[in-house]
Every structure is written in C-alpha cells, then in structure tokens.
Amino acid sequence: MAVKFKLKKGDSVKIIAGDDKGKISKILAVLPKEHKVICEGINLAKKAVKPSEKYQNGGFVNKEVAIDISNVAKVEG
C-alpha cells in the first residue's frame, strides 16, 4: 500500500539534516515508493556524460540526487 505524504511537487522545504542543512529549496519530484524527494540545488552529485548532441564535449554535469523525506520540513508561505 502506498504511503501518503504531506509534501508535493513545488512546495518550499527546509533541509533539516545532511550537508545542506538549513537551506530552503523547492521540491522538483516526490518518490513515494522510495520515501525520497528531489530538491532544487540540494544534494548535488557530479555525473560523467559522454559527448552527444546535448553535451558537445562531454565532461561532468551537476545533478540533484534524491534525499530522504525525513530530512526535509515544509516551510509555510
């Protein structure tokens, strides 16, 4: 049975644990099966990409990685 969360895409949240503790961000996606959320500009990881039409020279791209939903708190307003 799926768990219902009080957070949804577009909500403003404050990070309450981890390297980005204290930052305020916006939710880009909620992953209910994994109990995780993806927040804008939070928990960035470098990802290696091969050259393609989108990335002409390849290299590294910063990408947001999911964090546990218990590490965020909803901010009103």
Biopython code that builds the backbone (N, CA, C, O; Angstrom):
import numpy as np
from Bio.PDB.StructureBuilder import StructureBuilder

atoms = [
    (1, "MET", "N", (0.840, -1.186, 0.000)),
    (1, "MET", "CA", (0.000, 0.000, 0.000)),
    (1, "MET", "C", (0.880, 1.243, 0.000)),
    (1, "MET", "O", (1.830, 1.334, 0.778)),
    (2, "ALA", "N", (0.573, 2.187, -0.857)),
    (2, "ALA", "CA", (1.363, 3.405, -0.985)),
    (2, "ALA", "C", (1.150, 4.310, 0.225)),
    (2, "ALA", "O", (0.059, 4.381, 0.790)),
    (3, "VAL", "N", (2.224, 4.998, 0.605)),
    (3, "VAL", "CA", (2.172, 5.913, 1.733)),
    (3, "VAL", "C", (1.829, 7.305, 1.214)),
    (3, "VAL", "O", (2.335, 7.720, 0.171)),
    (4, "LYS", "N", (0.974, 8.027, 1.932)),
    (4, "LYS", "CA", (0.588, 9.379, 1.526)),
    (4, "LYS", "C", (1.464, 10.373, 2.277)),
    (4, "LYS", "O", (1.552, 10.329, 3.504)),
    (5, "PHE", "N", (2.110, 11.269, 1.537)),
    (5, "PHE", "CA", (2.965, 12.282, 2.138)),
    (5, "PHE", "C", (2.288, 13.638, 2.068)),
    (5, "PHE", "O", (1.463, 13.883, 1.187)),
    (6, "LYS", "N", (2.635, 14.515, 2.995)),
    (6, "LYS", "CA", (2.069, 15.859, 3.019)),
    (6, "LYS", "C", (2.852, 16.822, 2.137)),
    (6, "LYS", "O", (2.486, 17.991, 2.019)),
    (7, "LEU", "N", (3.922, 16.341, 1.519)),
    (7, "LEU", "CA", (4.733, 17.162, 0.626)),
    (7, "LEU", "C", (4.384, 16.825, -0.817)),
    (7, "LEU", "O", (4.081, 15.677, -1.144)),
    (8, "LYS", "N", (4.430, 17.841, -1.677)),
    (8, "LYS", "CA", (4.182, 17.599, -3.096)),
    (8, "LYS", "C", (5.091, 18.493, -3.931)),
    (8, "LYS", "O", (5.739, 19.400, -3.408)),
    (9, "LYS", "N", (5.130, 18.232, -5.207)),
    (9, "LYS", "CA", (5.967, 18.974, -6.142)),
    (9, "LYS", "C", (5.646, 20.468, -6.074)),
    (9, "LYS", "O", (4.481, 20.865, -6.110)),
    (10, "GLY", "N", (6.693, 21.292, -5.976)),
    (10, "GLY", "CA", (6.505, 22.734, -5.936)),
    (10, "GLY", "C", (6.492, 23.330, -4.537)),
    (10, "GLY", "O", (6.582, 24.550, -4.395)),
    (11, "ASP", "N", (6.382, 22.501, -3.495)),
    (11, "ASP", "CA", (6.383, 23.000, -2.119)),
    (11, "ASP", "C", (7.767, 23.520, -1.736)),
    (11, "ASP", "O", (8.781, 23.014, -2.217)),
    (12, "SER", "N", (7.803, 24.534, -0.869)),
    (12, "SER", "CA", (9.055, 25.026, -0.307)),
    (12, "SER", "C", (9.370, 24.217, 0.940)),
    (12, "SER", "O", (8.511, 24.011, 1.797)),
    (13, "VAL", "N", (10.615, 23.760, 1.030)),
    (13, "VAL", "CA", (11.025, 22.959, 2.178)),
    (13, "VAL", "C", (12.358, 23.464, 2.718)),
    (13, "VAL", "O", (13.146, 24.083, 2.002)),
    (14, "LYS", "N", (12.592, 23.183, 4.007)),
    (14, "LYS", "CA", (13.863, 23.488, 4.649)),
    (14, "LYS", "C", (14.563, 22.170, 4.919)),
    (14, "LYS", "O", (13.948, 21.224, 5.412)),
    (15, "ILE", "N", (15.846, 22.105, 4.598)),
    (15, "ILE", "CA", (16.622, 20.896, 4.815)),
    (15, "ILE", "C", (17.037, 20.875, 6.287)),
    (15, "ILE", "O", (17.662, 21.820, 6.768)),
    (16, "ILE", "N", (16.691, 19.797, 7.006)),
    (16, "ILE", "CA", (16.953, 19.753, 8.444)),
    (16, "ILE", "C", (18.072, 18.789, 8.815)),
    (16, "ILE", "O", (18.409, 18.672, 9.994)),
    (17, "ALA", "N", (18.658, 18.095, 7.840)),
    (17, "ALA", "CA", (19.773, 17.188, 8.120)),
    (17, "ALA", "C", (20.625, 17.027, 6.868)),
    (17, "ALA", "O", (20.130, 17.151, 5.748)),
    (18, "GLY", "N", (21.900, 16.751, 7.068)),
    (18, "GLY", "CA", (22.795, 16.496, 5.949)),
    (18, "GLY", "C", (23.702, 17.678, 5.649)),
    (18, "GLY", "O", (23.740, 18.650, 6.404)),
    (19, "ASP", "N", (24.435, 17.587, 4.537)),
    (19, "ASP", "CA", (25.399, 18.618, 4.156)),
    (19, "ASP", "C", (24.748, 19.965, 3.866)),
    (19, "ASP", "O", (25.376, 21.003, 4.075)),
    (20, "ASP", "N", (23.521, 19.974, 3.396)),
    (20, "ASP", "CA", (22.830, 21.208, 3.024)),
    (20, "ASP", "C", (21.879, 21.686, 4.116)),
    (20, "ASP", "O", (20.919, 22.400, 3.826)),
    (21, "LYS", "N", (22.130, 21.307, 5.358)),
    (21, "LYS", "CA", (21.264, 21.651, 6.488)),
    (21, "LYS", "C", (21.071, 23.163, 6.584)),
    (21, "LYS", "O", (22.028, 23.934, 6.514)),
    (22, "GLY", "N", (19.800, 23.569, 6.747)),
    (22, "GLY", "CA", (19.465, 24.979, 6.900)),
    (22, "GLY", "C", (19.053, 25.669, 5.615)),
    (22, "GLY", "O", (18.485, 26.760, 5.666)),
    (23, "LYS", "N", (19.320, 25.070, 4.465)),
    (23, "LYS", "CA", (18.953, 25.677, 3.187)),
    (23, "LYS", "C", (17.463, 25.501, 2.916)),
    (23, "LYS", "O", (16.843, 24.532, 3.354)),
    (24, "ILE", "N", (16.904, 26.465, 2.182)),
    (24, "ILE", "CA", (15.498, 26.380, 1.774)),
    (24, "ILE", "C", (15.470, 26.138, 0.268)),
    (24, "ILE", "O", (16.201, 26.779, -0.487)),
    (25, "SER", "N", (14.624, 25.213, -0.156)),
    (25, "SER", "CA", (14.583, 24.809, -1.553)),
    (25, "SER", "C", (13.164, 24.478, -1.969)),
    (25, "SER", "O", (12.243, 24.482, -1.153)),
    (26, "LYS", "N", (13.001, 24.187, -3.272)),
    (26, "LYS", "CA", (11.709, 23.805, -3.834)),
    (26, "LYS", "C", (11.780, 22.349, -4.271)),
    (26, "LYS", "O", (12.794, 21.910, -4.814)),
    (27, "ILE", "N", (10.709, 21.600, -4.035)),
    (27, "ILE", "CA", (10.664, 20.185, -4.416)),
    (27, "ILE", "C", (10.433, 20.068, -5.922)),
    (27, "ILE", "O", (9.501, 20.654, -6.472)),
    (28, "LEU", "N", (11.310, 19.290, -6.576)),
    (28, "LEU", "CA", (11.168, 19.026, -8.011)),
    (28, "LEU", "C", (10.394, 17.738, -8.266)),
    (28, "LEU", "O", (9.675, 17.633, -9.259)),
    (29, "ALA", "N", (10.539, 16.745, -7.364)),
    (29, "ALA", "CA", (9.855, 15.460, -7.538)),
    (29, "ALA", "C", (9.744, 14.751, -6.193)),
    (29, "ALA", "O", (10.602, 14.906, -5.323)),
    (30, "VAL", "N", (8.669, 13.967, -6.033)),
    (30, "VAL", "CA", (8.473, 13.145, -4.841)),
    (30, "VAL", "C", (8.486, 11.685, -5.293)),
    (30, "VAL", "O", (7.802, 11.314, -6.247)),
    (31, "LEU", "N", (9.272, 10.860, -4.596)),
    (31, "LEU", "CA", (9.382, 9.442, -4.918)),
    (31, "LEU", "C", (8.799, 8.635, -3.752)),
    (31, "LEU", "O", (9.543, 8.212, -2.868)),
    (32, "PRO", "N", (7.467, 8.414, -3.738)),
    (32, "PRO", "CA", (6.821, 7.797, -2.581)),
    (32, "PRO", "C", (7.252, 6.355, -2.302)),
    (32, "PRO", "O", (7.313, 5.953, -1.140)),
    (33, "LYS", "N", (7.549, 5.581, -3.326)),
    (33, "LYS", "CA", (7.957, 4.188, -3.099)),
    (33, "LYS", "C", (9.311, 4.106, -2.408)),
    (33, "LYS", "O", (9.578, 3.158, -1.670)),
    (34, "GLU", "N", (10.165, 5.099, -2.646)),
    (34, "GLU", "CA", (11.498, 5.115, -2.053)),
    (34, "GLU", "C", (11.566, 6.006, -0.814)),
    (34, "GLU", "O", (12.608, 6.060, -0.161)),
    (35, "HIS", "N", (10.473, 6.710, -0.471)),
    (35, "HIS", "CA", (10.424, 7.648, 0.649)),
    (35, "HIS", "C", (11.470, 8.748, 0.493)),
    (35, "HIS", "O", (12.153, 9.105, 1.454)),
    (36, "LYS", "N", (11.592, 9.288, -0.728)),
    (36, "LYS", "CA", (12.601, 10.302, -1.007)),
    (36, "LYS", "C", (11.997, 11.453, -1.802)),
    (36, "LYS", "O", (10.936, 11.321, -2.413)),
    (37, "VAL", "N", (12.709, 12.602, -1.779)),
    (37, "VAL", "CA", (12.331, 13.756, -2.584)),
    (37, "VAL", "C", (13.577, 14.281, -3.289)),
    (37, "VAL", "O", (14.699, 14.076, -2.825)),
    (38, "ILE", "N", (13.364, 14.962, -4.417)),
    (38, "ILE", "CA", (14.448, 15.637, -5.124)),
    (38, "ILE", "C", (14.181, 17.125, -5.005)),
    (38, "ILE", "O", (13.118, 17.605, -5.399)),
    (39, "CYS", "N", (15.160, 17.866, -4.454)),
    (39, "CYS", "CA", (15.017, 19.298, -4.221)),
    (39, "CYS", "C", (15.974, 20.076, -5.127)),
    (39, "CYS", "O", (17.065, 19.605, -5.448)),
    (40, "GLU", "N", (15.551, 21.260, -5.529)),
    (40, "GLU", "CA", (16.310, 22.104, -6.447)),
    (40, "GLU", "C", (17.599, 22.608, -5.786)),
    (40, "GLU", "O", (17.550, 23.289, -4.761)),
    (41, "GLY", "N", (18.748, 22.271, -6.375)),
    (41, "GLY", "CA", (20.035, 22.753, -5.898)),
    (41, "GLY", "C", (20.549, 22.091, -4.639)),
    (41, "GLY", "O", (21.528, 22.562, -4.059)),
    (42, "ILE", "N", (19.920, 21.012, -4.197)),
    (42, "ILE", "CA", (20.299, 20.331, -2.962)),
    (42, "ILE", "C", (20.861, 18.947, -3.285)),
    (42, "ILE", "O", (20.376, 18.270, -4.192)),
    (43, "ASN", "N", (21.890, 18.530, -2.537)),
    (43, "ASN", "CA", (22.483, 17.204, -2.678)),
    (43, "ASN", "C", (22.954, 16.953, -4.114)),
    (43, "ASN", "O", (22.532, 15.994, -4.761)),
    (44, "LEU", "N", (23.830, 17.827, -4.595)),
    (44, "LEU", "CA", (24.330, 17.725, -5.965)),
    (44, "LEU", "C", (25.420, 16.671, -6.084)),
    (44, "LEU", "O", (26.258, 16.527, -5.193)),
    (45, "ALA", "N", (25.403, 15.940, -7.185)),
    (45, "ALA", "CA", (26.429, 14.944, -7.478)),
    (45, "ALA", "C", (26.950, 15.206, -8.884)),
    (45, "ALA", "O", (26.192, 15.593, -9.773)),
    (46, "LYS", "N", (28.242, 14.995, -9.077)),
    (46, "LYS", "CA", (28.821, 15.156, -10.412)),
    (46, "LYS", "C", (28.602, 13.864, -11.195)),
    (46, "LYS", "O", (28.909, 12.773, -10.714)),
    (47, "LYS", "N", (28.067, 14.001, -12.403)),
    (47, "LYS", "CA", (27.801, 12.845, -13.245)),
    (47, "LYS", "C", (28.605, 13.002, -14.522)),
    (47, "LYS", "O", (28.553, 14.051, -15.164)),
    (48, "ALA", "N", (29.340, 11.981, -14.890)),
    (48, "ALA", "CA", (30.124, 11.998, -16.119)),
    (48, "ALA", "C", (29.191, 11.736, -17.307)),
    (48, "ALA", "O", (28.374, 10.816, -17.271)),
    (49, "VAL", "N", (29.322, 12.550, -18.354)),
    (49, "VAL", "CA", (28.492, 12.363, -19.548)),
    (49, "VAL", "C", (29.385, 12.243, -20.780)),
    (49, "VAL", "O", (30.401, 12.927, -20.903)),
    (50, "LYS", "N", (28.984, 11.367, -21.674)),
    (50, "LYS", "CA", (29.700, 11.188, -22.929)),
    (50, "LYS", "C", (29.298, 12.299, -23.894)),
    (50, "LYS", "O", (28.215, 12.869, -23.760)),
    (51, "PRO", "N", (30.144, 12.611, -24.855)),
    (51, "PRO", "CA", (29.756, 13.610, -25.866)),
    (51, "PRO", "C", (28.507, 13.177, -26.626)),
    (51, "PRO", "O", (28.383, 12.023, -27.035)),
    (52, "SER", "N", (27.587, 14.118, -26.809)),
    (52, "SER", "CA", (26.351, 13.844, -27.539)),
    (52, "SER", "C", (25.881, 15.170, -28.130)),
    (52, "SER", "O", (26.581, 16.178, -28.038)),
    (53, "GLU", "N", (24.700, 15.168, -28.736)),
    (53, "GLU", "CA", (24.162, 16.408, -29.294)),
    (53, "GLU", "C", (23.904, 17.439, -28.203)),
    (53, "GLU", "O", (24.121, 18.634, -28.404)),
    (54, "LYS", "N", (23.440, 16.971, -27.048)),
    (54, "LYS", "CA", (23.140, 17.886, -25.944)),
    (54, "LYS", "C", (24.418, 18.405, -25.292)),
    (54, "LYS", "O", (24.515, 19.591, -24.976)),
    (55, "TYR", "N", (25.403, 17.519, -25.087)),
    (55, "TYR", "CA", (26.683, 17.897, -24.485)),
    (55, "TYR", "C", (27.773, 17.668, -25.533)),
    (55, "TYR", "O", (28.250, 16.546, -25.705)),
    (56, "GLN", "N", (28.158, 18.725, -26.224)),
    (56, "GLN", "CA", (29.082, 18.607, -27.356)),
    (56, "GLN", "C", (30.418, 17.976, -26.966)),
    (56, "GLN", "O", (30.914, 17.095, -27.668)),
    (57, "ASN", "N", (31.004, 18.421, -25.850)),
    (57, "ASN", "CA", (32.324, 17.932, -25.467)),
    (57, "ASN", "C", (32.279, 16.864, -24.378)),
    (57, "ASN", "O", (33.318, 16.306, -24.025)),
    (58, "GLY", "N", (31.109, 16.573, -23.846)),
    (58, "GLY", "CA", (31.027, 15.630, -22.736)),
    (58, "GLY", "C", (31.502, 16.313, -21.464)),
    (58, "GLY", "O", (31.402, 17.533, -21.342)),
    (59, "GLY", "N", (32.015, 15.546, -20.523)),
    (59, "GLY", "CA", (32.534, 16.118, -19.285)),
    (59, "GLY", "C", (31.670, 15.748, -18.093)),
    (59, "GLY", "O", (31.138, 14.640, -18.010)),
    (60, "PHE", "N", (31.538, 16.708, -17.159)),
    (60, "PHE", "CA", (30.789, 16.466, -15.934)),
    (60, "PHE", "C", (29.594, 17.397, -15.839)),
    (60, "PHE", "O", (29.655, 18.547, -16.272)),
    (61, "VAL", "N", (28.493, 16.887, -15.262)),
    (61, "VAL", "CA", (27.275, 17.655, -15.065)),
    (61, "VAL", "C", (26.857, 17.509, -13.610)),
    (61, "VAL", "O", (26.883, 16.407, -13.062)),
    (62, "ASN", "N", (26.469, 18.622, -12.979)),
    (62, "ASN", "CA", (25.933, 18.550, -11.619)),
    (62, "ASN", "C", (24.472, 18.155, -11.689)),
    (62, "ASN", "O", (23.697, 18.746, -12.440)),
    (63, "LYS", "N", (24.094, 17.147, -10.902)),
    (63, "LYS", "CA", (22.737, 16.613, -10.937)),
    (63, "LYS", "C", (22.208, 16.489, -9.516)),
    (63, "LYS", "O", (22.937, 16.072, -8.616)),
    (64, "GLU", "N", (20.930, 16.853, -9.305)),
    (64, "GLU", "CA", (20.318, 16.698, -7.990)),
    (64, "GLU", "C", (20.020, 15.222, -7.723)),
    (64, "GLU", "O", (19.483, 14.518, -8.579)),
    (65, "VAL", "N", (20.375, 14.771, -6.528)),
    (65, "VAL", "CA", (20.149, 13.390, -6.129)),
    (65, "VAL", "C", (19.082, 13.397, -5.037)),
    (65, "VAL", "O", (18.994, 14.345, -4.256)),
    (66, "ALA", "N", (18.282, 12.354, -4.983)),
    (66, "ALA", "CA", (17.185, 12.262, -4.017)),
    (66, "ALA", "C", (17.715, 12.201, -2.587)),
    (66, "ALA", "O", (18.761, 11.607, -2.327)),
    (67, "ILE", "N", (16.970, 12.832, -1.648)),
    (67, "ILE", "CA", (17.282, 12.750, -0.231)),
    (67, "ILE", "C", (16.064, 12.201, 0.501)),
    (67, "ILE", "O", (14.943, 12.298, 0.003)),
    (68, "ASP", "N", (16.276, 11.630, 1.668)),
    (68, "ASP", "CA", (15.191, 11.016, 2.419)),
    (68, "ASP", "C", (14.171, 12.069, 2.845)),
    (68, "ASP", "O", (14.537, 13.186, 3.211)),
    (69, "ILE", "N", (12.911, 11.709, 2.795)),
    (69, "ILE", "CA", (11.832, 12.655, 3.082)),
    (69, "ILE", "C", (11.851, 13.105, 4.548)),
    (69, "ILE", "O", (11.303, 14.157, 4.878)),
    (70, "SER", "N", (12.481, 12.315, 5.429)),
    (70, "SER", "CA", (12.558, 12.695, 6.837)),
    (70, "SER", "C", (13.570, 13.808, 7.074)),
    (70, "SER", "O", (13.618, 14.372, 8.167)),
    (71, "ASN", "N", (14.379, 14.134, 6.066)),
    (71, "ASN", "CA", (15.390, 15.185, 6.204)),
    (71, "ASN", "C", (14.912, 16.538, 5.722)),
    (71, "ASN", "O", (15.709, 17.473, 5.643)),
    (72, "VAL", "N", (13.625, 16.673, 5.396)),
    (72, "VAL", "CA", (13.079, 17.953, 4.957)),
    (72, "VAL", "C", (11.847, 18.300, 5.805)),
    (72, "VAL", "O", (11.140, 17.420, 6.296)),
    (73, "ALA", "N", (11.615, 19.608, 5.959)),
    (73, "ALA", "CA", (10.435, 20.089, 6.681)),
    (73, "ALA", "C", (9.777, 21.149, 5.821)),
    (73, "ALA", "O", (10.450, 22.010, 5.254)),
    (74, "LYS", "N", (8.449, 21.083, 5.727)),
    (74, "LYS", "CA", (7.709, 22.024, 4.897)),
    (74, "LYS", "C", (7.780, 23.425, 5.498)),
    (74, "LYS", "O", (7.664, 23.602, 6.711)),
    (75, "VAL", "N", (7.974, 24.426, 4.618)),
    (75, "VAL", "CA", (8.023, 25.830, 5.043)),
    (75, "VAL", "C", (6.751, 26.492, 4.536)),
    (75, "VAL", "O", (6.444, 26.431, 3.346)),
    (76, "GLU", "N", (6.018, 27.120, 5.435)),
    (76, "GLU", "CA", (4.769, 27.797, 5.040)),
    (76, "GLU", "C", (5.095, 29.117, 4.356)),
    (76, "GLU", "O", (6.006, 29.841, 4.756)),
    (77, "GLY", "N", (4.316, 29.409, 3.304)),
    (77, "GLY", "CA", (4.447, 30.704, 2.648)),
    (77, "GLY", "C", (5.141, 30.684, 1.379)),
    (77, "GLY", "O", (5.302, 31.728, 0.747)),
]
sb = StructureBuilder()
sb.init_structure("model")
sb.init_model(0)
sb.init_chain("A")
sb.init_seg("    ")
for serial, (resi, resn, name, xyz) in enumerate(atoms, 1):
    if name == "N":
        sb.init_residue(resn, " ", resi, " ")
    sb.init_atom(name, np.array(xyz, "f"), 0.0, 1.0, " ", f" {name:<3s}", serial, name[0])
structure = sb.get_structure()
